C-alpha cells in the first residue's frame, strides 16, 4: 500500500464497510471513515487506528471536509429503505459526493453496486446502476464493481437463505427462485475492493464480480440444507407469489424485515449473472487459492455464526432498519413529554456479575422473564412492518454501540456502569430501556432499570397508558431475574 495515499471509507458502520476498514488496515492503509454517528464508529475495534469524519453524504460541506486530502474514496452507501423515492435520494447523494470529490482533487472513487445485465431490472438494481452514473458525473475516475448475492455471516442475503431453509422443509415459492444468480463470498468481495486501493493509476469502468458458480436461488437452498445436515427441501413453484407477497412472507419467517426484504426479493426477479465482457481479471487477478465456491462460502459463514465471530451484520446500518423513526415524538416546542417506569433494587451481587447479566440480555438469551409477552410484542411489530424480535444480536455475550438487539438498538454503553437501548419497533413515540449499576458505600450494589417513553400526539399518550398493565408484569420480573442471574454467576465463580 502506498504510504502517501489516504483512503476514505463511507458506510464504515455497515456490513461491507466495517469489514473493508479492517482489511485495508491489514494492508497498512491510512484510513478516514465518514459516518453519521461518531459513538457508533468508536465502538469498533479499528476506531483508534482511523480518522473519524462525522457528517452525511447529503450535506455538501461535511462531504467536502471528509474528502479533503483523500486519494481513493470508497462509496458504500445506499438508501433502499428510505421510502418509495429511495432511487432519487440515492442519485442526489451520489451527485453531491461526486461534485465534492472533484473539488477536493480525489484521484479515484470505488463504488460497490449490483449486477444489472438483465433487461428485466428491478427498481433496486436500476437505482444501484443510476448511482454509479451519478458518481461518474464529475471528472473523478469511478471504478464500479457490481456484485450479485453476497454470501457471508451476517449478510441479509445469507440470513434470508439460512432461515428460509431451516424453517421450511416444504416451500411454495414463486417461479423466480429458479432464476440464475451469481453469488460471491464476502471475503472475495473484500479481496477485489482492497486491491482497488493498490492500483498504480486511476481507472474508470464497470466491472462485474461473481463467484465460480452460476446457479438458482433454489439450488443455493438445497446446498445450504445439505451442509446443515437437513433433508432435501421440497420446493413447489407457484405463479401467484408477487415480490410484495414474497417479501411479507420473508418478513415473518426470517430476521430480515419486510422493508429490507422487498428490494432484495425484487432483485431476484432478474437474472443476476456477471457479464464476461466486464471481467476485472485483467486488472485484479483472482486470489492465488481461487474464488470461494457457494458451498465453501456457506461453510465459512456457518462457522462464524456457530463460533460467535460475526464481525458485522446487515442490521448494523441503523437507517436501513427503521425509516419510520425520523419524527416519532412531539417536538420540543410542543412541550415534549417523557414518561418513566423506574425500578431500583439493592443487591449483594457483584458489579461484574450484574454487568455480565445486563450485557447478555436479549437474542437467544431472552429478556429475563415474560418471554411470551415479548414474543407477542415482536409479532405485532412484524405484522405492521417492523423489525420484530428475530434480528437477535451480533454476539451473545458482548455488545457495542450501534448493535441491533432484537427490536432495540444500543444507543450508549459504559462497560460496568450503564447500557441504554433505543426502541426500533414501530411506536407512536420514542422509547428507551436503560440499565445502570453502581457500588454503594456499604459494599452492596444498586441496580436501576428505567423504561422511558416520549409520546407523539394523543395516540402516543394513549399507547403509554394501554401498555402500563403489561409493564407491571414485565419490568418487575425482568429486574428480579436479572439479579438472580448475577447471583448465580457469583455463586459459580466462588465454587469454580
C-alpha positions as CSV (number, residue, x, y, z in Angstrom):
1,X,0.0,0.0,0.0
2,X,1.3,3.4,-1.0
3,X,2.0,5.2,2.3
4,X,1.3,8.6,0.7
5,X,-2.3,7.6,-0.1
6,X,-5.2,8.4,2.3
7,X,-8.3,6.4,1.8
8,X,-11.9,7.3,2.7
9,X,-14.5,4.6,3.5
10,X,-18.1,5.6,3.6
11,X,-20.6,3.3,5.2
12,X,-17.9,2.1,7.6
13,X,-20.6,1.2,10.1
14,X,-22.3,-1.1,7.6
15,X,-21.9,-4.7,6.7
16,X,-19.3,-4.5,3.9
17,X,-17.7,-1.2,5.1
18,X,-16.9,-2.4,8.6
19,X,-15.0,-5.4,7.2
20,X,-13.3,-3.3,4.5
21,X,-11.8,-1.0,7.1
22,X,-10.2,-4.0,8.8
23,X,-8.9,-5.4,5.6
24,X,-7.4,-2.1,4.5
25,X,-5.7,-1.6,7.9
26,X,-4.1,-5.1,7.4
27,X,-2.7,-3.7,4.2
28,X,-1.1,-0.8,6.0
29,X,-3.5,1.9,4.6
30,X,-4.1,5.3,6.2
31,X,-7.9,5.5,6.6
32,X,-10.5,8.1,7.3
33,X,-14.1,6.9,7.8
34,X,-17.2,9.0,7.0
35,X,-20.0,8.3,9.4
36,X,-23.2,9.9,10.8
37,X,-22.6,8.6,14.4
38,X,-19.2,9.0,15.9
39,X,-20.0,7.0,19.0
40,X,-21.1,4.1,16.9
41,X,-17.8,4.2,14.9
42,X,-15.8,4.4,18.1
43,X,-17.2,1.1,19.3
44,X,-15.4,-0.8,16.5
45,X,-12.1,-2.4,17.2
46,X,-10.4,-0.3,14.5
47,X,-11.6,3.0,15.8
48,X,-8.2,4.0,17.3
49,X,-6.5,3.3,14.0
50,X,-8.5,5.6,11.8
51,X,-9.6,9.2,11.4
52,X,-13.3,9.7,12.0
53,X,-15.2,12.3,10.0
54,X,-18.7,12.9,11.0
55,X,-21.4,14.0,8.6
56,X,-23.8,12.9,5.8
57,X,-23.2,12.5,2.1
58,X,-26.3,14.6,1.5
59,X,-24.6,17.6,3.2
60,X,-22.1,19.1,0.8
61,X,-19.9,20.9,3.5
62,X,-19.4,17.8,5.6
63,X,-18.7,15.7,2.5
64,X,-16.0,18.2,1.4
65,X,-14.4,18.1,4.8
66,X,-14.4,14.3,4.7
67,X,-12.9,14.1,1.2
68,X,-10.1,16.7,1.7
69,X,-6.7,15.1,1.3
70,X,-8.2,11.8,0.1
71,X,-6.7,9.8,-2.8
72,X,-9.2,6.9,-3.0
73,X,-12.8,7.1,-1.8
74,X,-14.9,4.0,-1.3
75,X,-18.6,4.7,-1.8
76,X,-20.6,2.1,0.1
77,X,-23.8,4.0,0.8
78,X,-27.4,3.0,-0.1
79,X,-30.9,4.2,0.8
80,X,-33.1,1.3,-0.2
81,X,-35.3,1.7,2.9
82,X,-35.9,5.4,2.8
83,X,-39.3,5.2,1.2
84,X,-40.6,5.0,-2.3
85,X,-38.3,7.7,-3.6
86,X,-35.1,6.0,-2.4
87,X,-33.8,6.0,-6.0
88,X,-34.0,9.8,-6.2
89,X,-32.3,10.1,-2.8
90,X,-29.5,7.8,-3.8
91,X,-28.9,9.7,-7.1
92,X,-28.8,13.1,-5.4
93,X,-26.4,11.7,-2.7
94,X,-24.1,10.3,-5.3
95,X,-24.1,13.5,-7.4
96,X,-23.3,15.5,-4.3
97,X,-20.4,13.1,-3.4
98,X,-19.0,13.3,-7.0
99,X,-19.0,17.1,-7.0
100,X,-17.3,17.3,-3.6
101,X,-14.7,14.7,-4.7
102,X,-13.8,16.7,-7.8
103,X,-13.5,19.9,-5.7
104,X,-11.1,18.1,-3.3
105,X,-9.0,16.6,-6.0
106,X,-9.8,12.9,-5.2
107,X,-8.0,10.6,-7.6
108,X,-10.3,7.6,-7.6
109,X,-13.8,6.7,-6.5
110,X,-14.6,3.0,-5.9
111,X,-18.3,2.0,-5.8
112,X,-19.8,-1.3,-4.9
113,X,-23.1,-1.8,-6.9
114,X,-25.2,-4.6,-8.1
115,X,-25.0,-6.8,-11.3
116,X,-27.6,-5.4,-13.7
117,X,-27.3,-7.1,-17.1
118,X,-30.9,-8.4,-17.4
119,X,-33.5,-6.4,-19.4
120,X,-36.0,-7.0,-16.5
121,X,-34.2,-4.9,-14.0
122,X,-35.8,-4.2,-10.5
123,X,-36.1,-0.7,-9.1
124,X,-33.4,-1.6,-6.6
125,X,-30.9,-2.7,-9.2
126,X,-31.8,0.2,-11.5
127,X,-31.1,2.6,-8.7
128,X,-27.8,1.0,-8.0
129,X,-26.8,1.4,-11.7
130,X,-28.0,5.0,-11.7
131,X,-26.0,5.7,-8.5
132,X,-22.9,4.6,-10.5
133,X,-23.8,7.0,-13.3
134,X,-24.3,9.9,-10.8
135,X,-20.9,9.2,-9.2
136,X,-19.3,9.3,-12.7
137,X,-20.9,12.7,-13.5
138,X,-17.7,14.5,-12.4
139,X,-14.1,14.4,-13.6
140,X,-13.1,11.9,-11.0
141,X,-12.5,8.3,-12.3
142,X,-15.1,5.9,-11.0
143,X,-14.4,2.2,-10.7
144,X,-17.8,0.5,-10.3
145,X,-17.7,-3.1,-9.0
146,X,-21.0,-4.9,-9.4
147,X,-21.8,-7.9,-7.3
148,X,-24.7,-10.3,-7.0
149,X,-25.8,-12.1,-3.9
150,X,-23.1,-11.7,-1.2
151,X,-22.7,-14.8,1.0
152,X,-21.2,-14.2,4.4
153,X,-22.1,-14.4,8.1
154,X,-24.3,-11.5,8.9
155,X,-25.3,-10.5,5.4
156,X,-29.0,-10.0,4.7
157,X,-29.0,-12.4,1.8
158,X,-27.3,-15.1,3.9
159,X,-29.8,-14.6,6.8
160,X,-32.7,-15.0,4.3
161,X,-31.2,-18.1,2.9
162,X,-30.4,-19.6,6.3
163,X,-33.8,-19.1,7.9
164,X,-35.9,-20.0,4.9
165,X,-34.1,-23.3,4.6
166,X,-34.0,-24.1,8.3
167,X,-37.7,-23.3,9.0
168,X,-39.4,-24.5,5.9
169,X,-38.9,-28.2,4.9
170,X,-41.7,-27.7,2.3
171,X,-41.9,-24.4,0.5
172,X,-44.3,-22.9,-2.0
173,X,-42.2,-20.4,-3.9
174,X,-42.6,-18.1,-6.8
175,X,-41.1,-19.0,-10.2
176,X,-38.2,-16.6,-9.8
177,X,-36.4,-19.0,-7.3
178,X,-35.3,-20.8,-10.5
179,X,-33.7,-17.6,-12.0
180,X,-30.0,-17.8,-12.3
181,X,-27.8,-15.9,-9.8
182,X,-24.1,-15.4,-9.5
183,X,-23.3,-15.4,-5.7
184,X,-19.9,-14.3,-4.3
185,X,-18.4,-14.9,-0.9
186,X,-17.9,-11.7,1.2
187,X,-14.2,-12.5,1.5
188,X,-13.8,-12.3,-2.3
189,X,-15.8,-9.0,-2.4
190,X,-13.2,-7.7,0.1
191,X,-10.4,-9.1,-2.0
192,X,-11.4,-7.0,-5.0
193,X,-12.2,-3.9,-3.0
194,X,-9.0,-3.8,-1.0
195,X,-6.9,-4.4,-4.2
196,X,-8.6,-1.4,-6.0
197,X,-6.8,0.7,-3.4
198,X,-3.4,-0.6,-4.6
199,X,-3.8,0.2,-8.3
200,X,-0.9,2.3,-9.8
201,X,-3.2,4.6,-11.7
202,X,-6.9,5.6,-11.6
203,X,-9.3,3.5,-13.6
204,X,-12.8,4.2,-14.9
205,X,-15.2,1.5,-15.8
206,X,-17.9,-1.0,-14.8
207,X,-16.7,-4.5,-13.7
208,X,-18.8,-7.5,-12.7
209,X,-17.6,-9.7,-9.9
210,X,-19.0,-13.1,-9.2
211,X,-18.0,-16.4,-7.7
212,X,-17.1,-19.6,-9.6
213,X,-20.7,-20.9,-9.8
214,X,-23.9,-19.8,-11.5
215,X,-26.9,-21.4,-10.0
216,X,-30.5,-20.7,-8.9
217,X,-31.7,-19.5,-5.5
218,X,-33.4,-22.9,-5.1
219,X,-30.0,-24.6,-5.8
220,X,-28.5,-22.5,-3.0
221,X,-31.2,-23.5,-0.6
222,X,-30.6,-27.2,-1.3
223,X,-26.8,-26.7,-0.8
224,X,-27.5,-25.0,2.5
225,X,-29.8,-27.8,3.6
226,X,-27.1,-30.4,2.7
227,X,-24.3,-28.6,4.6
228,X,-26.6,-28.0,7.6
229,X,-27.4,-31.7,7.8
230,X,-31.0,-31.2,6.8
231,X,-33.1,-33.2,4.4
232,X,-33.6,-32.1,0.9
233,X,-36.2,-29.3,0.8
234,X,-39.3,-29.8,-1.2
235,X,-39.8,-26.7,-3.3
236,X,-43.2,-26.2,-5.1
237,X,-43.2,-23.3,-7.6
238,X,-46.4,-21.3,-7.9
239,X,-47.2,-18.3,-10.2
240,X,-49.1,-16.2,-7.7
241,X,-46.5,-15.0,-5.2
242,X,-45.7,-11.5,-6.2
243,X,-42.5,-9.7,-4.9
244,X,-44.6,-7.9,-2.4
245,X,-46.3,-11.0,-1.1
246,X,-42.9,-12.8,-1.0
247,X,-41.3,-10.1,1.0
248,X,-44.2,-10.1,3.5
249,X,-43.6,-13.8,3.9
250,X,-39.9,-13.4,4.4
251,X,-40.6,-10.7,6.9
252,X,-42.5,-13.3,9.0
253,X,-40.2,-16.2,8.6
254,X,-36.7,-14.7,8.7
255,X,-35.0,-11.9,10.8
256,X,-34.9,-9.7,7.7
257,X,-37.8,-7.2,7.9
258,X,-40.2,-6.8,5.1
259,X,-39.0,-3.3,4.3
260,X,-35.5,-4.7,3.5
261,X,-36.7,-8.0,2.0
262,X,-38.7,-6.2,-0.6
263,X,-35.8,-4.7,-2.6
264,X,-33.8,-7.9,-2.2
265,X,-36.6,-10.1,-3.5
266,X,-37.2,-7.6,-6.3
267,X,-33.6,-8.1,-7.4
268,X,-34.1,-11.9,-7.6
269,X,-36.7,-11.5,-10.3
270,X,-33.8,-10.5,-12.6
271,X,-31.1,-12.9,-13.9
272,X,-28.2,-11.6,-11.8
273,X,-25.2,-13.1,-13.7
274,X,-21.8,-11.4,-14.3
275,X,-21.0,-10.4,-17.9
276,X,-17.6,-11.9,-19.0
277,X,-17.1,-8.8,-21.1
278,X,-17.0,-6.8,-17.8
279,X,-14.4,-9.1,-16.2
280,X,-12.0,-7.5,-13.7
281,X,-9.4,-10.3,-14.1
282,X,-7.0,-8.3,-16.3
283,X,-6.9,-5.5,-13.6
284,X,-7.1,-7.5,-10.4
285,X,-6.3,-11.2,-10.8
286,X,-8.2,-13.8,-8.7
287,X,-6.7,-14.8,-5.3
288,X,-3.9,-17.4,-5.6
289,X,-6.2,-20.0,-4.0
290,X,-9.1,-19.1,-6.3
291,X,-12.5,-17.7,-5.5
292,X,-14.6,-19.5,-2.9
293,X,-17.5,-21.6,-4.3
294,X,-21.0,-21.5,-2.8
295,X,-20.6,-24.5,-0.5
296,X,-17.3,-23.0,0.8
297,X,-18.9,-19.6,1.4
298,X,-21.8,-21.1,3.2
299,X,-19.5,-23.3,5.3
300,X,-17.4,-20.3,6.3
301,X,-20.5,-18.3,7.2
302,X,-21.9,-21.1,9.3
303,X,-18.6,-21.5,11.1
304,X,-18.5,-17.8,12.0
305,X,-22.2,-18.0,13.2
306,X,-21.5,-21.1,15.4
307,X,-18.3,-19.6,16.9
308,X,-19.9,-16.2,17.5
309,X,-17.3,-14.4,15.4
310,X,-19.7,-12.4,13.2
311,X,-17.8,-9.1,12.7
312,X,-20.6,-7.1,11.0
313,X,-24.3,-7.7,10.3
314,X,-26.9,-6.3,7.9
315,X,-28.6,-4.8,10.9
316,X,-25.6,-2.6,11.7
317,X,-26.9,0.0,9.3
318,X,-29.3,1.9,11.5
319,X,-31.2,4.0,9.0
320,X,-31.8,0.9,6.9
321,X,-33.8,-0.8,9.6
322,X,-36.1,1.8,11.0
323,X,-37.1,4.5,8.5
324,X,-40.2,5.4,10.4
325,X,-38.2,6.7,13.3
326,X,-37.5,10.2,12.0
327,X,-40.1,12.2,13.9
328,X,-41.6,9.9,16.4
329,X,-42.2,12.1,19.4
330,X,-43.7,15.6,19.8
331,X,-41.4,18.5,19.0
332,X,-39.7,20.3,21.9
333,X,-41.7,23.5,21.2
334,X,-44.9,21.5,21.9
335,X,-43.7,20.6,25.4
336,X,-42.3,17.1,24.7
337,X,-43.4,14.7,27.5
338,X,-41.3,12.0,28.9
339,X,-42.9,9.1,30.9
340,X,-40.8,6.8,33.0
341,X,-41.1,3.5,34.7
342,X,-38.1,3.2,37.1
343,X,-37.2,0.2,39.2
344,X,-34.3,0.4,41.8
345,X,-33.0,-2.6,43.7
346,X,-30.2,-3.2,46.2
347,X,-28.4,-6.5,46.0
348,X,-25.3,-8.3,47.2
349,X,-24.4,-9.4,43.7
350,X,-21.1,-8.0,42.4
351,X,-20.9,-5.3,39.8
352,X,-19.0,-7.7,37.5
353,X,-21.8,-10.3,37.5
354,X,-24.5,-7.7,37.2
355,X,-22.8,-6.1,34.2
356,X,-22.4,-9.6,32.6
357,X,-26.1,-10.3,33.1
358,X,-27.1,-6.9,31.6
359,X,-24.8,-7.2,28.6
360,X,-26.2,-10.7,27.8
361,X,-29.8,-9.6,27.6
362,X,-31.9,-10.3,24.5
363,X,-31.4,-12.5,21.5
364,X,-31.3,-16.2,22.3
365,X,-30.6,-15.3,25.9
366,X,-34.1,-13.8,26.3
367,X,-35.4,-10.9,28.4
368,X,-35.4,-12.4,31.9
369,X,-38.9,-13.5,32.0
370,X,-42.3,-12.8,30.5
371,X,-40.9,-14.1,27.2
372,X,-44.4,-14.8,25.9
373,X,-45.3,-11.1,26.1
374,X,-42.0,-10.1,24.4
375,X,-42.8,-12.6,21.7
376,X,-46.3,-11.1,21.2
377,X,-44.9,-7.6,21.0
378,X,-42.4,-8.7,18.5
379,X,-45.0,-10.5,16.4
380,X,-47.2,-7.4,16.5
381,X,-44.3,-5.3,15.3
382,X,-43.7,-7.7,12.4
383,X,-47.3,-7.6,11.4
384,X,-47.2,-3.8,10.9
385,X,-43.9,-3.8,9.1
386,X,-41.4,-3.5,11.9
387,X,-38.2,-5.4,12.6
388,X,-39.7,-7.7,15.4
389,X,-37.6,-9.8,17.7
390,X,-35.9,-12.0,15.1
391,X,-32.9,-9.8,14.4
392,X,-31.4,-11.1,17.6
393,X,-27.9,-9.8,18.3
394,X,-24.5,-9.9,16.7
395,X,-22.7,-11.5,19.7
396,X,-24.4,-13.5,22.5
397,X,-22.1,-12.1,25.2
398,X,-20.8,-8.7,24.3
399,X,-22.4,-5.5,22.9
400,X,-21.1,-2.4,21.3
401,X,-22.7,1.0,20.5
402,X,-24.8,0.7,17.3
403,X,-25.5,-3.1,17.7
404,X,-29.1,-4.2,16.9
405,X,-30.7,-6.1,19.8
406,X,-34.0,-7.6,18.7
407,X,-36.2,-4.5,18.2
408,X,-33.8,-2.3,20.2
409,X,-30.5,-0.5,19.2
410,X,-27.6,0.0,21.6
411,X,-27.6,3.8,21.9
412,X,-24.9,4.1,24.6
413,X,-22.8,1.8,26.7
414,X,-20.3,2.4,29.5
415,X,-18.8,-1.0,30.4
416,X,-19.5,-1.9,34.0
417,X,-21.8,1.1,34.5
418,X,-24.7,1.6,32.1
419,X,-26.5,0.3,29.0
420,X,-29.1,2.4,27.1
421,X,-31.2,0.8,24.4
422,X,-33.3,2.8,21.8
423,X,-36.6,1.2,20.5
424,X,-36.7,0.5,16.8
425,X,-40.1,-1.1,16.9
426,X,-43.0,0.9,15.3
427,X,-44.4,3.2,18.0
428,X,-46.4,6.4,18.3
429,X,-43.4,7.9,20.1
430,X,-39.8,7.2,21.1
431,X,-38.8,4.7,23.8
432,X,-35.7,3.7,25.7
433,X,-34.7,1.0,28.1
434,X,-31.7,1.7,30.4
435,X,-29.8,-0.2,33.0
436,X,-27.4,1.5,35.5
437,X,-25.3,-0.1,38.2
438,X,-23.1,1.3,40.9
439,X,-21.3,0.3,44.1
440,X,-22.7,1.6,47.4
441,X,-20.6,2.6,50.4
442,X,-21.8,-0.5,52.4
443,X,-20.4,-2.8,49.7
444,X,-23.7,-3.7,48.1
445,X,-24.7,-2.9,44.5
446,X,-27.6,-0.7,43.3
447,X,-29.4,-1.7,40.1
448,X,-31.6,0.8,38.3
449,X,-33.8,-0.3,35.4
450,X,-35.6,2.5,33.7
451,X,-38.1,2.5,30.7
452,X,-38.8,5.9,29.3
453,X,-41.2,7.0,26.6
454,X,-41.7,10.2,24.7
455,X,-45.2,10.1,23.1
456,X,-46.3,11.6,19.8
457,X,-49.7,13.2,20.0
458,X,-52.8,11.9,21.7
459,X,-52.3,8.4,20.2
460,X,-48.8,8.2,21.8
461,X,-50.1,9.1,25.2
462,X,-53.0,6.6,25.0
463,X,-50.4,3.9,24.0
464,X,-48.4,4.5,27.1
465,X,-51.4,4.0,29.4
466,X,-52.6,1.0,27.3
467,X,-49.3,-0.9,27.9
468,X,-48.9,0.0,31.6
469,X,-50.6,-3.2,32.8
470,X,-48.1,-5.2,30.8
471,X,-45.2,-3.1,32.2
472,X,-46.4,-4.2,35.7
473,X,-45.8,-7.8,34.6
474,X,-42.7,-7.4,32.5
475,X,-40.4,-4.9,34.3
476,X,-40.5,-6.2,37.9
477,X,-39.9,-9.7,36.6
478,X,-37.0,-8.5,34.4
479,X,-35.0,-6.8,37.2
480,X,-35.7,-9.6,39.6
481,X,-34.4,-12.3,37.3
482,X,-31.5,-10.2,36.1
483,X,-30.3,-10.0,39.7
484,X,-30.9,-13.7,40.2
485,X,-28.7,-14.4,37.1
486,X,-25.9,-12.2,38.6
487,X,-26.1,-14.1,41.9
488,X,-25.8,-17.4,40.0
489,X,-22.7,-16.1,38.3
490,X,-21.2,-15.0,41.6
491,X,-22.0,-18.5,43.1
492,X,-20.4,-20.2,40.1
493,X,-17.3,-18.1,40.4
494,X,-16.9,-18.8,44.1
495,X,-17.3,-22.5,43.6
496,X,-15.2,-22.8,40.4
